[in-house]
């Protein structure tokens, strides 16, 4: 296939990069924001129509829920890196094989998860509940449904990232928005109208995923996508498993880190807040929701950068992949500056949207100000990690994406309070951002020494 026909077939290989970048990022950002809306609405339904204990039950199994998400991301994210580069290189047979290999890996992973839950899941939920049989019962119903329905989430993850890598981010976002809105509608029916409680929440999620999967299957069968639903490739069914796991591990472990860091903050609050622990936990809950919602658009910027870079790097269009990185970093920098400015100037007003208690509002405002103090660095570092993943440098991607949580944030949550008291808990986040900037510079320096890349990043000078 010549360069001209390849560019026509692959929208990432031609056209102005600025508009292409934001055209790719916009639908993904929309998807992320709508997905964030679902978590809020679902919590409202459970709290209003079932009660606080239902919210507690779902919260109780949050680590297990995050484990499902982490495993799904492990498969789909790792596959996307391989598939994008193979499409960019014109290797459509290899791209087809990558999708099919990921699908088989998803099945094996989901079945393994079910076996593990049958072996010890109920006992683990009982232990987490502290002996409260009513709480454990509701939690077990919810997480069991999610575990045994996990193949739906795995398949949607694989197909969604395949569409993104094929140059159809708008369609991927449309499916994602549909899943979220359908999920909200189903949850209202099953929770509010049918009174199924936490089971209704899980059933609503699975029903929405099932409908979306049927739509994707019909799309694949129609032949209107570069990747077919399934066909013979001549390659081993497991040929991509090793690379999928290696490339998907950073994103997967990042989700695990979110859960671990949140748990560390809660433990830290209980240790250092004294009689005000309840107020501080409520304040942290508000702050974490604000920061999480603000973080979601960065995922859109990161995924857009990965898709464009991966295709162009695979096609050896290194000047385009280099310029995409610059655009992504600049976009992340500007967005981070905007978020940091808003959070520094108006944290109390934002916190007051959730509660009316002055103590909680003041606590949340203080937490938001501290945690966002170096937010300007978050976007560029995230884009840089995604760039390394897109070009197949899994180790560099892992160091940057995981280092912040595992090397700095979690340890500092437990160390800094000894010097600064409760305030030290919130200082851990900006301190980690600054530390990770230093680590990223070191990674670039090492990469420049072991490769020909200028500044450890730019490959346009690569010899043919």
Residue, then its C-alpha position, 0 to 999 in steps of 0.5 A: x500500500x503506498x503512502x497516499x492510499x494509506x493516508x486515505x484509509x487511515x485518518x490519523x496519517x494525514x491532515x493538520x495535526x492541531x484540528x485532528x488532535x482536538x477532533x479526536x480528543x473532544x468525543x473522548x472527553x465527552x465520554x469521560x465527563x458523561x461517565x463521571x456523571x453516571x457515578x454521581x447519579x447512581x449514588x443519588x438513586x441508591x441513597x434516595x431510594x434504598x438508603x445509606x446502607x446501600x451506599x455503604x455496601x457498594x463502597x465496601x466492595x469498591x476495591x473489588x470493583x476497581x479490580x474488574x476495571x483494572x483487569x479490563x483496562x489491562x487487556x484493552x489498553x495494551x491491545x490498543x497500543x499494538x493495534x494502532x501501530x500495526x494499522x499505521x504500518x498497514x499491517x491489517x492482518x496483524x491488527x485483526x489478530x491483535x483484536x482477536x488475541x485480546x478478546x481471547x485473553x479477556x475471556x480467560x481473564x474474566x473466567x479466572x476472576x469468576x473462579x477466584x471470587x467463588x473460591x474466596x470472594x464471599x469470605x473477603x466481603x464478610x471480612x470487609x464488612x466487619x461482621x455486619x451480615x446485612x451489609x455483607x449480604x448487599x455488598x455480596x449481591x452487588x459485586x457477584x453480579x458485576x464479577x459474573x457479568x464482567x465479560x460484557x465489560x471486557x468485550x466493550x473495553x476491547x471493542x471501544x479501544x479498537x474503534x478508537x485505534x481505527x480512527x473512529x473516536x466519535x463512534x466510540x464516544x457515542x457508544x460510551x455516552x449511550x451506555x452511560x445514559x442507558x445505565x442511568x435509565x435502567x438504574x432508575x427503573x430497577x432501583x426506583x421503580x422495581x425496588x431491586x436495591x443494589x442488585x438493580x444498580x448492577x443489573x442496570x449496568x450489565x443491561x446497558x453494556x449488553x445492548x452496546x455490545x450487540x450494536x458493536x457486533x452488528x457494526x462489525x458484521x456490516x463490514x463498515x470497519x477496518x477490523x472484522x468481528x472475527x476472521x482467520x489471520x494465520x497467526x496464533x490465537x495467543x500471539x499478542x498476549x505477552x505484549x498486551x500484558x506488558x503494555x497494558x500493565x501501566x494503565x491497569x496498575x494506575x487504576x489500582x493505585x487510585x484505590x490504594x491512595x484513596x484508602x491511604x487518605x482515609x487511614x491517614x484522616x483517622x490517624x491525624x484528624x482526631x475528633x474531626x475525622x468524620x468532618x474531614x472524611x466528608x470534606x475529602x469526599x467532596x474534594x476527591x469528586x471535584x478532582x476526579x471530575x477535573x481529571x477526566x478531560x485529561x484522559x481524553x487528551x491522553x487517549x487522543x495523543x496515544x491514537x495519533x502517535x501510535x498510528x504515525x509512529x507505526x507508519x514511520x511518520x516520525x515528524x507527525x508523531x513528534x509534533x503530536x506530542x508537543x500539541x498534547x503536552x501544550x494542551x495538558x499544560x493549558x488545561x492544568x493551569x485552568x484547573x489549578x486557577x479555578x481550584x485556587x480561587x473558588x474551592x469554597x464555592x465549588x464545595x458548597x454545591x455538595x453540602x451546606x455545613x460550613x465546617x465541611x465546606x471549609x475543610x474541602x476548600x483547604x484540601x482542594x487548594x493543597x492537592x491542586x497546588x501543582x496541578x499544572x504538571x499533571x497534564x503534561x506528565x500524563x500525556x508523556x506517559x501515554x506517548x511512551x506507551x503509544x510508541x511501545x516503551x512500556x517501561x518508561x510509560x510505567x515509571x511515569x504513570x505509576x511512580x507518582x502513586x506508588x513511589x511518592x503519594x502513598x508513602x508521603x501520605x504516611x510520612x509528611x503528617x509527622x512533620x506537618x500534622x493533618x496538613x501533611x496529608x494534603x501536601x503529599x499530592x503536590x509534592x508528588x507532582x514535583x517529584x514526578x517532574x524530576x523523574x520524567x526528566x531523568x527518564x528522558x535523559x536516560x532514553x536519549x542516551x540509549x536511543x537516537x531520540x532527541x531529548x529522549x522524545x523526538x524520533x524525526x531524525x531516525x534513519x530509514 
